[in-house]
Amino acid sequence: MAMRAEADKNGRRPRWGVRLATALSVLVLGASGVGHIMVSGLNADVNRVDPFQGLTDRPEDSGGVNFLVVGTDRRDELSEEQRQKYRLGGAACDCTDTLMLVHLSAGHDRASVVSLPRDSYTKLPAHTDSGSGKHHPAVAAKLNSAYAHGGAHLTVRTVEAMTRLHIDHYLEVDFTSFMRTVDVLGGVPVCTQKSLHDDYSGLDLPAGTTKLDGGRALQYVRARHLGDGSDLGRMERQQHFLAAVIEKATDSGVLMNPVKLKKVASTVLDSVRADDGLGSAEMLELGRALRRFDSGSSEFVSVPVQDTDYRVPKLGSTVKWDRRKARKLFAALRDDKPLTEQKTRDTERAGGSDSGPGERRKQAAVVAIPPAGIQVQVDDGSGRAGLARGVERGLHATGFDTAGDPGRADPGGASRTTIAYDPRWDRSARTLAKALPGADLVEEPGRGPVMRVTVRGEHQDVRKVRVDSPSAGASSQPSEKPKEPEGGAVKGDEQASCA
């Protein structure tokens, strides 16, 4: 069950910022290095910032990894021609247009994206102004002013105080980052039910599906003067576009192809700023897991809002959070729980569903390639009686073409279940990875179509999988054809759908 983003009292949802698509694609693309040498090279391309120096009284670490992603309106590297073409006139204010939390689960199989409205009413901690050097006591303010007064450092302090979430990493993106990300992917297709025209942003799209380059994509997610002019339509376009970016990155095989990946990641990382802790080792660890990431692995929500026009002296109109619901949301992230699952529990308590925990576990993961025809050999590397046999039976029941009785593997080495696969069958490997939460994908060129699952650890879940739609399943081949070698909370697969 999907939870729609919390609406405000007027039925409008809080705004999402311009660089929503770049935010998660930076995590998916930039963090997905393959091999220590490659990642170390990319690491040198990242501009660094230290937002954590001297921070005290911080929230405790929690399950998973929390990124604070900040979007600014900087456009220094855009040419005058680009600024005029995409209606980016005027000087940048060097302020934050977007603030969001991206929570990667401990198993690196889920990303929860939480939008933080830029005009959120808050209290800035006592700080020293980054421009004037003047010390200021704690003061009531809008959230986006934290960056202007104290840069990344004060922004992190303020967000941690508001959410009681420990921020592990910081990423800062701008207009240039966004456009380069889209262009290096070869453009991103979006579908619209009707034509869109906005004189202010220069957006002019026909009805139907259109592949957008970086500049047109920027117009698409920035356009405000469409429909009733509210932020609701803009937010929905941004959610839709982000899901399309993730779908393009995963379905095009970027994460599985070292040559494509290095080109994409180096382009993206060259125009972002990140904290010093997001180095080679962290990118490599994330990359091993994020190869099984797809649009169905993401969920989107905005902070629950009580009042979108909360008037404060000297500040004017601000956005006031619903503190009770917001605490509940951030508690779920601290506990590393899916936000969609949290919504299911809320519905059950309200008497709206009779599905219990067992039914939720049966929910199938969305995949591009159906399991029928995907050949799997299961080996036991755990030494625990019956564990590998249970995994083999679970995969067979889910539809995979398993070889039968598990073989034996060396119990040493990796501590988690591994999936060895030939890169020519990378999409089939992602289907298998979705069925085995927490398993690591290991490339083995020349292996052929049979994938080898080595079961390790004390426990390994098997999750059901399904193709995105009946038509997708019907058009899929029984097994993936090998490719030629080449140099509320809304689920992401819902956002990616044109329907």
C-alpha positions, 0 to 999 in steps of 0.5 A: 500500500502506498502512502500519499504525501501529507496534504496541508489544510488547503489540500496542497502539498509542500513544495519540492525543490528544483534538484529533486532528480539530481539528489537521488541520482547522485546517490545512485550514480555517484556512489555506485563505483566498481572497483577501488581504483575507479572509485578512488579516481572519482573521489578526486573529482568531488568538491569537498565541504566539512559541515560536521566540524565542531558539532556537539549534542548530535542525535545518536546514529540510527539504522541505515544512512542519512544524507542531507541533500541541499539544492542551491540556485548557483549557475556559475558554470552555465553560459550566458546563452544557456541562461537566456535560453532556459530563462535563468536570468538574474543573479543567484542568491546563493541560497537553498531552493531545496532541502531533503533527507534521503535515507538509505536502508541498512540493507541498501535496498530502499531509499526514502526521500523526505522533502523539507519545505524551504519556508519551514518555521524553525529556530536557528541555533546560536551561530557565527554568521559565515559572511560577517563573522558576527555571533548571533543567538538562537533566533526564529527563522525560515529553514532555508535561511540557515544556509545563507547565515551559516552555510552547510554547517548551520544547515546540518545543525538546524535539520538535526535539531528539527528532526532528531536524525543523525546526518551521516553525509551531506551533498550539495547540488545546483543547476549545473549538476542537474543538467549534466546528470540528465545529459550524461544519461542521454536524456530522460523520457517523461510523459504528459497527459496534455501539452504544457506551456509556461512563458516564465520558464520557457517550457513548451511540451506536447502531450505524450512522451518526450525525451528531455535533455538537461535544459528542458528537464530543468524547465520542466521541474522549475515551471510554476505557472501551470494549472492553478499556479500552486506548488502541487503540480510542480511537486508532482512533476518533480516526483515523476521526473525523479522516478524517471531518472532512476528508471533510466539509470537502472534499466539502461544498465549504467550501474552494471557497466564499468565504462558507462558508470565511470563516465556518468559518475565522473560527470555528476560528481564534478559538479557537486559538493560532498562531505569529507566522509563520503570517500572511496570506501563509502562509495564502493560499499554503497555501489556494491549494494545499489546495483540492485536499486530500481524505481520500485526501491524508492519512496517519497513523502513530504513532512506533514504540515499543519499550516502552510501560511503560519504568520510570524512577526518579521518573517511573514508567511511560514510553513508550520509542521504537524509536530506529532506526525512529523515525529512519527515520520522521523521515528520510522526513519530512525528505526530504519522502517519503510514509510509505506509500511508505516502507513499500512500499520496506521490504516490497520489501527484505523480499521481500514485493512485486515492485512497483518504482518504476514500479508505485508511480507508477501508483497511482491517487489517490482522487477523488469525481467520475470523470474521464469527462465532465470536459471539459478544454482543455489550453494550452501556457504553457511554451514547451517542445516536446511538454510540453503535448501529453504532458499532454493525452495523459496526461489523455485516457488517464486518462479525461478528456474532452480537447479534442485539440491543445493551444492556446497561452497567454502563457508569462509569469505563473505559474510552475506549471501552473494549472487554471481552473474554474467554481466550480459544478464545484468537485468536478470541478476537484478530480478534475482537480487530483488528476491534476495534482500541484502544479497551482494551482486558479484560480476563473473564475466563468462559465467553464462546464463546460470546464476550462482547464489551462495547462501551465507549468514544465519538467515536469508529471506526470499521475497516474491517478485512481479513484473510492473504490469501484465503487458510488461510480463507478456512481452518479456522473453522467458529468459533475458537475451544476453547483451553485447559486451559494452566498453504520503510515501509514494513508491518510485515505480508508481511515480515512473508510470505514465498511467 
